[in-house]
Amino acid sequence: MGRSLIVEADGGSRGNPGPAGYGALVRDAVTGAVLAERARYLGIVSNNVAEYSGLVAGLEAARGIDSEARVLVRMDSKLVVEQMSGRWKIKHDDMRRLAAEAALVLPPSQVSYEWVPRADNSAADALANEAMDTGGTIARDYPDADTPAGSVERTRQDDDAHQDSGAASRSGEEEDRDAGRPGAAPAFDTPSRPSGARARFDGAEPLTVVLVRHGQTPLTVAGAYSGSSVPGPSLTARGRVQAAQAADLVYRIGRDRWTDLPRPTAIVASPMVRAQETARAVGRRLGLHVGTDDRFAEVHFGEWEGLTAPQIAERWDGHPERWLASGTEVAPGGESMADVGDRVWAGLQDLLARGTGRTVVVVGHAVQVRAAVGRAIEAPPSRWAGFRVPPGSVSILRLWADGATELTVVGCPSEP
């Protein structure tokens, strides 16, 4: 027999029958690491059909990892668990067909079933909802997690040790001679620095901050000012798609995009609902918990909250123009962009103080991202309104302890 795997599967139907989807993931039974995720929008079907479809997808993913694996299936559907365990009869034709399909994926002797409470099946449920929200298909594999624990890092360490031992084999005299040779590269200027990246001559490591703006909301569509004085609104269906697309891009950082950067290891978000929803999409993709920091909230628009630009201009003649143009003008009962810059920068400095050489994802808002970028490049607040920050966009800042910064222009993965 091969390794031991756990399949967590779920399905849902909004209407039963109604718009439906399934979600499934495969974990290593020893480490708990997620090895694969599957989800799909199914159209109009029943809840039970969606649950069975998730089971089939999860078993197929497990078979793709190890066809000889012992598999424990965990689901919150007592119906599916009891029917697949042979204790209950299957009467519905579609369910009978899917149950037979599931039984053919792996030999029954390799698969066992366990019912779990819904709260213990939240990861599969989240994938099913993501599929229903986006109307799409998800197939994610995590080869690093599939590697025996620590072997990837050991390989990198061995490579580094090999390079270090090669350098150590040279005599100090040779190193001195190389250092003094005209045109010789300094020992700390490694060839791994990509073209266009900021050059450092002291080897100091920065903190990498990935700035993500939340996805679209109803007020985004309406062109209304949506600040931090109220918790809502939530993301639209389009906004949830944008959040998922941003999450996919963030996941690639340090893997196949911007490979010189550390992979994200922490997520912090604004307390606003739209930012929390976007951050949870990123967290699901990375397998990370989402923290909250009020300092990354959107600007407080005060009396302008929920109004469109024409409505504000009509009631406060000239004030909104001054607010944008100066960056220091305060919205009535609210904040200026410079005020936002002060609190956002304080939050970033706290992240920097907690350690460099790592990547933190900060999920927030348009003005909050503008303020972070503006402070980083030392642009005056009067210029911040000129930074375009679309919904679901991603920007990367690098902050050094000595005050040096770098901005990576990324853009918006949800836009053509």
HELIX and SHEET records of a PDB file:
HELIX    1   1 ASN A   47  ILE A   65  1                                  19    
HELIX    2   2 LYS A   78  MET A   84  1                                   7    
HELIX    3   3 ASP A   93  VAL A  105  1                                  13    
HELIX    4   4 PRO A  108  GLN A  110  5                                   3    
HELIX    5   5 ARG A  118  ASN A  121  5                                   4    
HELIX    6   6 SER A  122  THR A  134  1                                  13    
HELIX    7   7 PRO A  143  ASP A  146  1                                   4    
HELIX    8   8 SER A  151  ALA A  168  1                                  18    
HELIX    9   9 GLY A  172  GLY A  180  1                                   9    
HELIX   10  10 PRO A  218  ALA A  222  1                                   5    
HELIX   11  11 ALA A  237  ARG A  252  1                                  16    
HELIX   12  12 VAL A  273  LEU A  286  1                                  14    
HELIX   13  13 ASP A  294  PHE A  296  5                                   3    
HELIX   14  14 GLY A  302  TRP A  304  5                                   3    
HELIX   15  15 ALA A  309  ARG A  315  1                                   7    
HELIX   16  16 HIS A  319  SER A  326  1                                   8    
HELIX   17  17 MET A  337  ALA A  353  1                                  17    
HELIX   18  18 ALA A  366  ALA A  376  1                                  11    
HELIX   19  19 PRO A  381  GLY A  386  5                                   6    
SHEET    1   A 6 VAL A 111  TRP A 115  0                                        
SHEET    2   A 6 ARG A  70  MET A  75  1                                        
SHEET    3   A 6 SER A   4  SER A  13  1                                        
SHEET    4   A 6 GLY A  18  ASP A  28 -1                                        
SHEET    5   A 6 VAL A  34  VAL A  45 -1                                        
SHEET    6   A 6 THR A 137  ASP A 141 -1                                        
SHEET    1   B 6 VAL A 290  THR A 292  0                                        
SHEET    2   B 6 PRO A 264  ALA A 269  1                                        
SHEET    3   B 6 THR A 359  GLY A 364  1                                        
SHEET    4   B 6 LEU A 207  ARG A 213  1                                        
SHEET    5   B 6 VAL A 394  LEU A 399 -1                                        
SHEET    6   B 6 THR A 405  GLY A 411 -1                                        
END                                                                             
